Amino acid sequence: MSGSDTLSQLEATLEARKSATPDESYVASLYGKGLNKILEKVGEEAVEVVLAAKEAECAGESSRKALIAETADLWFHSMVMLSHLGVSHREVLAELQKRFNMSGHEEKSSRKQ
């Protein structure tokens, strides 16, 4: 399965969880707690990725696996955030694709306009 297929499948699952009860679904419980709780989880996972990356720079294979797992958690919770806000992962991928046609300096300066 390609990365895009995985994201599409995850997006469909997250959408389905909107009709689940918080008792039967972790994602439904996040939706029920609202955007602030979802953002808290995104922030928590971002910090864990940073810490895992720092550890992975100096350590072995188990640290690499931890970094991958923490990054998956961050991507998952970012997808929950996007889903909660009605934003598709396809929009994010389109933005990334658009950036292939310009330098990082160009892209950054274009956001100021």
Residue, then its C-alpha position, 0 to 999 in steps of 0.5 A: m500500500s502506498g503512503s497516499d493510500t495509507l493516508s486515505q484509509l486513515e482519513a476515512t477511518l477518522e471520518a467514521r469515528k466522528s459518529a462513534t461514541p467516546d467509550e468505543s473509540y479513542v479518536a471519538s473521545l478526542y473529537g468529543k474533548g474538542l480542538n484544544k485537547i487535539l492540539e495538546k496531543v499534537g504538541e505532546e507528540a511533537v515534543e516526543v518526536v524532537l526528543a526521539a530524534k535527539e536520542a536517535e542521533c547518538a544511539g542505535e537501532s532501538s532509538r531509530k525505531a522509537l523515532i519512527a513510532e513517535t513520528a507515526d504518533l505525530w502524523f496520526h494526531s495531526m491527521v485527527m486535527l485536520s479531520h476535526l477541522g475539515v481539512s483533507h490530507r490531500e490539501v496538505l500533499a498538494e501544498l507540499q507538491k507545489r513547493f517542489n517548484m520553488s526554493g525553500h527561501e522563495e516559499k518562505s518569503s511568499r508566505k509573508q505576502 
